[in-house]
Structures are given as structure tokens and as C-alpha cells.
Amino acid sequence: MSRRVFFYDDRDLQACHGLHLAYGPLTKLGLVDWPRPVWDLEQASVFAGSVVELPGGGWRCYYSGRCPTPATVFGIALAESADGVTWSKPLLGQLEIDGSDTNRIIFDNAPEDGSFTQPQVVLMPDGSWLMWSWWHAHDVGYARYCRAESDDGIHWTLTDINRPAVMHPSDCELGQNAWVVGLTDASPEDRFAHKRTMDWMEAKRLRSNDATCVYYNGEAERFEMYSVWLMPCDPETYRYTPHDNAPRVLRTIHRRESDDGMTWSDPEMVILADEHDPLHQEFYYLAVQPDEGGWHVGMLGHYRCWEQTMDLELCFSRDTHGWVRPLRGGWVPRGEIDEIDYMSVYATNRLIDMGDRWRLLYRGGNSRHNRELPEGVQQARQETFVAEAPKGRFAGLSTTDRAIGALTLSRLNHTAERITVDANVRGRLQAELRDPYGRPLPGYELNSCRPVAGDSPEHLVTWEGGRTGEEYRYDVVSLRIEVEDGAIYSVEI
């Protein structure tokens, strides 16, 4: 079986000169095409929502937003699409607003108080459906992440709201009266202290924040969760941002796993700001998309706390535990001052597979995270957008304009029938096949390589006489590539 080498980390690189990692091409397709009836969720948001591939084809999106009814602050709804661009909103017969049926989901055993938002939905291998969503009932002391079950993905029953997967610090079990309470101890003066039923350390173990993503790993037969972990931020520290909506905490990312989706492991810290980040860098969420070559691509909420902007940064992992962040900036360019996505980009839980390309649903907004309007913006707006990118091109090694760069792959077992390179070459690309000691193999020297040019996911590398390297298949070799004025995304060798 051949191996495709990507360059998100330097594990497969013996040397690299004159090349830097850069995002691949991405095209913004504009607003989603879906109905906007008067009874739909106000501020409809796909952020921390779910995109699920349907067995019969097409996609279903579970999204949330503020409700037009004063009794409920948030709500959950669904839409369906064949292409991720044009969506319908089927009427579900569960909630009427102003005499009209809606696409809203109501749990058949929902508590009277509070509301639900940010649905994470998993279609299990046996055809059953599971959902996790945040139950916000602050007026009665609860803010927790609850599981629900369904046979069809439309009619849902809560499993047990007293067995939350994780909890917000404002839940009665963790404190309720301030952001930093619940990070170190529960407040005995809290007005909901009488409702506490959990051991304090067990409650502390389950603390989190909203913006949570949940997946089922079929190969490992386990559930995986990525969520926010809050650390205290004292006003005396250089990290403190007084105009943030939660200035006394720092947002980082942690991971958990579970065999049954009910009992979750201890928190495992996976992404924290470091010395390579701006001083006020925080992280708001992590959505994960499995990709080829054993990689996992993370869509990371890149929150510049002082500036109050939200970007979608790509990060990468080989095992979902260790993550590299080679690109520390936005994958989806935010818009200009007169555009809706001027200040923020928030992703759903995964990408939409369109065969040779990915499509992304994202929520864009023009106000700061603390809801203040930036200078020059007159009215707060948010909407749902679509973008797309070619598969295999999340990021690549790029030259500066009109320059030549070179890379050498570490010694590896050459297993492909042909050596191909996914690259956009404006100048030329040539390669040299080497033995395990770094010596050019006869007939495979750099100057014997036929120059490659153009934009293709499968540039075939050949040498004089039509040699493809097949005679060294299953031998340990290394490969040096030189490229003039171009970008290399991956190599199959």
C-alpha cells in the first residue's frame, strides 16, 4: 500500500530549505441558500452544530440559535441538503410558532425550565442516533451538557440530565455566582448550594465550558470529546483582558473519551497558548475532521481576546492527542468592514465530503465577541456561509515568489507503483531518488528528472528513459525535490 506524505509536521522531512508552510486554496461561496421564515430561529447558528451524512445520501445539519418566543432563550432545529449549499428546512410537527409548523426539535421529556443549544449529533453504526447539547437553566442553577437518544434523528428523548457529560462553572455543582468560582472551589454562599448532590472533586473533574464537539470513533469503538477548559486569569497578569465577556478566565482545549457516551475520562489538555502566540491568545473550540494518511485536521477557534476576533485556525494530529499548529492564523479569510463575516468565523463540527473537495459551513459575524460593534459597523449581523477547498490541500510547502525551494524526505520504504506529487508549479519541479546513504541512484539524478509544471493533484515524476522508480519499490530510499515558484501539498511514494 502506498504512502502519501503531508508536511503538517517535520517528522517526514530530513531537510527543508526555501519553503514555508502556507494554507492551500479556499473559495468562499457566500451565504447558504435556505428558507428564512419568520418563525425560524433568530440568529440561527451552525457554530457547534452538527453535519451528519445520511445513509440514503445528502446531509443533515443540526443548528441552534435564539428563539423568537420569550419563554425559551435557545432552541435546536434541523435542515437538509444534497450539496451543502442549498438547504431545506423540513416541518417536524413538534413546535408551532404563530400557528405555523416549524423545523424545531423539542425533547419529549424536556424539563420546564431552560433551553437547549449547540447540538452534537452522532449516527451510530447500528442506525441509532445520539445527541449531546447544552442545557442552560441558569435561573434554577443548571448549565450542563446532556445526552439524548433517538431512533430517527428527529424525535428525541433526554437520557438523564442528572448525569451530565461535563458542566459549565455556573452550574450549581460548581459555583454559580462568578466565572472563577468553580475553578478552585464552590461558593458556600451560592443561592443554589442546597441543590448540590455531587462530590466536589467529581464535579470539578467534569467542569468545562460550552462550545463542545463529540464524535464516535468506529475503529476504536469509543466516543471522543473536545471542549474548552478554563484556567484562572488574575487581573495582575499580562494575559488579562478587561473588556472580554469573561476576563478572569483563559480558554484552552481539552479532550476526553468514553466507552458509552455517559461516563467520560479525566480531562486531557491538548492545546494551550505558548510562547509563539500573541499575549492574549485563547482557544474557543476544536472541531475534528479525519483525513487521509492517518491525519486528523482540527478546526480550532482562534480567539484573539484583546481584539475580540474569532478566526478558524487549522491544526493537525496523527493520534488526536498531540496537536501541531504550524499556521497560527485564519484558514477562512474574514470579510471587509462592510461584510457580515468581518469579525468572526465559527465552524460546524466537521466538513462536507463532495468527492474531490470539502465544503465547510460556518457562521460569520460583524460584531466583537463581547457584542460591541467595531468602529464603522452600524448594526450587528450574523449569517451562515459556505466555503470549499480541494481535498489534500489544507496546507502545503510554498516558495516565495520566483524562488527555488528544496526538501528531502527522510528514509522510507518506497511502496507506490509511481511517485506522484500534488503541487501547483508555476516554474518547474524536479526530483532525485537517493539510496539510504543519501547518494543519487544511477539514472535518478536530479538533472535526469523530466521537469514538471502546472497545477495537478497527481504530477507523475519520471526520469530519462521513462523511469518511474518502480525498480526500487519496497527498498528504503529518500527523495529530494526542488521546486521553482510553486507549492507542494503532498508526495505519494
N, C-alpha and C positions, 0 to 999 in steps of 0.2 A: 504494500500500500504506500502510495507516495505521500510526501510530507510537504505542506505549504508553510513557509516561514514568513511570519509577520514581524514587525520591528517595534512593537509597543514597549518592550524592554530590550536590554542589550545581551540577553542570555545567548542568543544565537550569533552574535557578532564578535568576531575576533578583532576586527578593526573597522573604523568608520571615519572618513575624512571628507570635509567639504560638503557634508549632508546634515540636515537638521529635520527632526520630525515635525510634520505640519498636518493639519486637518485636510482630509480629502474633499472632493467637491460635494456641495449640498445645494439643493434648489428649493426655495420657498415657493409653495404652490398657492399660498393665500388662505383665505377663510374656508372652513369646511362648508359644504353645501348641505344644510339640513334645515328642517322647518323651525321656525321661531314663533310658535303660537303664544298668545297672551298668557296662557296658563303654565307655560314651561318654567323651569327653574330660573329665577333671576340670578344673574352672574353664574350661569352654567359653567362648570369647571371640570375638565378632564384631568386636572392635576391629581395625582394619587388615585386616579381611577384605573379601570382595568380594560384592556383589549383582549378578547378571547376569540380564538379561531373556532368556528362552528363546524361540527362533523360533516354537515352537508354542503359546506362551502360558505365563504363570506365570514364576516366578523361582527362581533357584538361588543359594544362599548358601554360599560357601566360608569356613569359620571355622577357628579353631585353639584350642589350649589345652594344658594339661599332661596328660601321658599317665599312665594307670594302670599302665604297665609300667616298671620301673626302668631298663631298657636305653635308653629313649628319653625325653628330657625333654619335648619338644614334639611335636605332631602336627597334621595337617591333615585336615579332614573336610568333608562337604557335606550340605546339607539343601535341600528343595524346597518351594515354596508357590505357591498361586494368589492369595493376598491379602496376604502379608507378616505375617499374624498366626498362622495355623495352618500348621505345617510338618511334613513327613515327613522321615525320615532313611533313604534307600534303602540296602539292603545291597549292597556293591560287590564282594565276593568277593576283596578284596585283603589283608585282615588279619583274623585271628581272635584274639579275646581270650577266654580261659576257655572255648574250644570254640564260641564264637558268632561268626558273621559280623558285620561292622561296616560303618559308613559312612565308614571311614577310607581316605585316599588314600596310597599308597606309590609313590614314583617307582621305575620298573622298573630304573633304573641308579643308585640312591641309594648314596652311599658308606657304608661300615660305621660310620663314626664320626659322631656328631652327630645333629641333628634339624632339622626344618623348621617354620616358623611364619609367620604373618601373610601369607597368600596374596593376591596381587593378580592377578586373572584378567580377561582380555580375550577376548571373542569377536570374531574378525576378520571383515571383510566377506566373505571367501571361505569362511567356515564353519570355519576352523581356530581353535584355541584356544592362547593363550599364558598362562603364569603366571610371576610373579616372587615369590620368597619368601626369607626369611632363613634361611640355613644356619648354625646355631650348633654349632660343634665346637671349643669353647674348649680342651678337653683336648689337642687336636692342633694348635692355633694358628690356627683359622679362624673368622671371623664375617663373612659376606659375603652379598650379595644376588644370587641366581642365577635364571636363566631356565629354564623348561621348556616343552615343546610337547605338544600332544595333538590327536587327530582328533575326539574326542567330549567332551572336558571331564572325562572320568572316568579314563582311562588316560594316564599322563603319563611323559615321558622328559626328564631334565635335558639341557640343551643343552651347556653347558661350564662346570663350576664354577670353572675357572681363568680365565674371562673374566667376572668379576663386574660387575654394573651399577654398584654402589657397595660400599663396605666400611665396617664398624664400626672405630673406632680400635683395638679389641682384636684385630683381625686381625693375623697375623704380619707382613704387609707394612707395617703402620703402627705397631707398637709392642708391644702385648700386655700390658705389665706395669703400666700405670696409665692412668687416664682421660685425663690431659693428655698423655701420650705419644701420639704420632700426630697431635697438633695442631700441633706445631712441628718435631719430629724423631723418628726411630725410635731406640729404645734399642739400642745395640750389645750390651748385656749380656742382652738378652731371650733366653729359652731356646729360642725358635723362630726366632731370627735366621737360622739356616742354611737355612730354608725360603724365604727371600725370593728372588723371581725378577723382581720389577718394578723399574723405575726409581723412585727415591724420589719425585720430583716427580709422576710419573704416579699413583703410589699416593696421594699427598697430594691430588691433584686429585679422586680418587674417594671421599674419605672422607665419611662421613655418620653416621647413627645409624639405629636401627630405626624403626618407625612410618612406613612409606613407602607412598605411593599412586601407581599407574601407570594411565594412560589412553591410549586411541588416539583421536586427533583425525582423524576421517574426512575432514573438509573440507580440512584442511591436509596430510593423509596423513603424519602423524608421531605418535610416542609422546611423552607428556608425563609427567614425574615430579615429585612434590612430596615433599620429605623434610626431615629435620632436619639443620641444620648446627650444629656445636658450636664455641663460642668459649671460650677460656680464661677462668677466673674466679679471680683470685688471692684468697687469704684476706683481704688487706688492703682489698679493695674493699667498697663498701657493698652490692654485689649478692650477696655470699657467703652461702650458707645451709648452715651446718654439719650440720644434721640431714637434708639431702637425700641420696638414694642416690648422687648424683654431684655433690658440692658444688663441684668445681673446674671445672665447665663451665657455660656458658649455652646453652640450647637456642633456636635460631632456625629459620626456614623458608627453604629454598632450592628452586629449580626447575631442571630440566634437560629437554632434549628429544633425540629420537633418530629417525633415519630407519628403523632396522632393529630397535630394541629391544635391541641388543647394545652398540653404541658410543654413549656419551652425551656431551652437550655439557658444557662447563665449568659449574660451579655459578653460579647467578644468585640473589643474595639478594633475597627478596621481602617477608619480614615479620620485623622486629626490634622489640623493645620500644623505646618512645620516652618523651618527657617527659610524655605523657598517661597512661602506665601506672603501676601500683604499682611500687615499687622492686624487688620480687622477681618481676616478671612474666617468664615464659618461655613458649615455644610448643612443643607436643609433636607435632603432626601437622597436615596440611592435606588434607582430602578435598574434591573439587570436583564440583559439580553444574551442568551447563549449564542455563540458564533462558531464558525468553522475553525479547525486547527486546535480545538480544545480550549479556546479562549472564551472568556465572558466579558462583555462590554458593559460598563456601568455608565448610566446617565445620572450624573452627580449634580445635585443642587448647589451651585457655586454662588454662595451668598456673600457679597461684599457689604459687610454690615454697616460700615460708615457711610458708604454711598447709597445703601439701601436698594441695590440692584440684584437681580437674580438671573444668572446665566446657567446654561446646560453644558457642563464640562464632561468630556468623555474620559473615563478611566478604564483600566484593563486588569484582568486577573486570570491566572491559569487554574485556580482552585477555589475561588470565591472567598478565600480567607485573606490572602495577601494581594493588595491592590497597588498598581503603579499609576501615577498621574503625570505623564510626560508633557501634557499640553495645557495645563492650568489656565484655561480661558474658555470662552463660549464656542460651542460647536455650531449652534444656530445663531447667526448674526441678529442682534436686536435691531429694530427699525429706527428710522429717523424720528425727530421730535413730533412730527405730525402723524406718526403711525401708531397703531394700537399696541404693538409689542415693543414700545420704546424703552421700557424699564425692566421688563421681566419675561422670562421664558421658563415654563414649568412643563415637565414631560408626564405622559401616562406611564404605566408600569412596564411596557415593552413596545417593540416595533412591529409593524405590519409587514408580513412577508409577501412581496409582489413578484417573486421569482428571481429576477436579476437585480432587484433593488429593494431597499427598505423604505417604508413610509412611516412617518412619525406624526402623531397627534400631539399638539402642545397648546397650552394656554398662554396667551400673551397679554400683557397689561401695560398701561402707561403711567401708573402711579407708583410711588415708592412703597417698599414693603410695609412701612408704618402708616400707609394710606395717605400720606401727604402728597400733594401734587408737585412735581418738579417745575421749575421756572419755565414758563412758556406753554404749559399744559393747562387748559381751561376746565376740562371735565374728565373725570376718571372713567376709563373704559377697559373692558377685558373681553376677549373673544377666543374661539378655538380655531387653530390654524393647522395646516398640513405642510410638511416638508418631505423631501425624499432624497436619498443618496444611493449611489451604486453599491452593490454588495462587495465586500472585500476591500473597501476604500474608506474606512473610518479615518485612517491616517497613514501617511507614507513618508519616506525619507526623500527630502527635496533639496535640490541645489539652489543656490542663489541664481538670479537671472544671468544667463550666458556663462555660467561657471561649470567646472567639471568636478564631480564628487566621486568617491570610491568607497566601496565596502568589501569586506572579506568575511564570508560566513565561517563560523567555527567548523572544525572537522565533524562530519556527519556521514551516515550511511546513505549513499545515493540510491534511491529506490524507484524514482519515477522513470517511466519509459522515455520521457522527453523532459528537458529542462525548459520551463516557461517562466516568464516574468510578467506580472501585472504592473504596467507602467505607462505613464504619459511622457513620451520622449520628444521634445521639440528639437533637440540636436541629434545625438546618436548614443547608443548603448552598446557596449561590448563586454564580453566575459572571458575569464580564463579559468579552466579547470585544473586543480592542483592535487598533487599527491599528499599523503598525511604529513609530510615534512615541509610543505609549502613550495615545492618545486613544480613548475608548469609541466603538465603531462604532454608528451610529444603529440603534436597535431592539434593541441587545445590551448595554445598560447593566445594571449590577448589579441595580438595582431593577426592571428589566423581566424578570429571570430568575425562572422559577417555582421556588419553594423545593423542595428535595429533602430527604427524611428517610428513615431506615430503614437496614437493612443489606443491601447488594446489591453484587455484583461489576460491575454494569453500570447504574448510575444514569444515565438519559438526561437530559442538560442541554438544556433548551428555554427559549425566551423567549416573550413575549407574541405571540399570533398563531400559535403553534406553530413558530416559527423554530428551526432546529437548527444554524445556521451553515453549511449546505451551500453557500449562495451565495458564501461566501468560501473554499471549498475550492480548494486549490492557490495560495492567497495567503499571504503572510507576515503572521502575526498574533502576538499574545501573548494570554495568558489569565490573568485574575485570579480566584482562588477564595477565598471566605470560608466558613468552617465554624464552626458553633457546637456545642461539646460533641461532638466526634467524631474520627475518624481517617480520613485519606485514604491509600490504598495505591498508587494509580496513576491516570493520566489517559490516555485514548486520544483523540488529536486529529489 
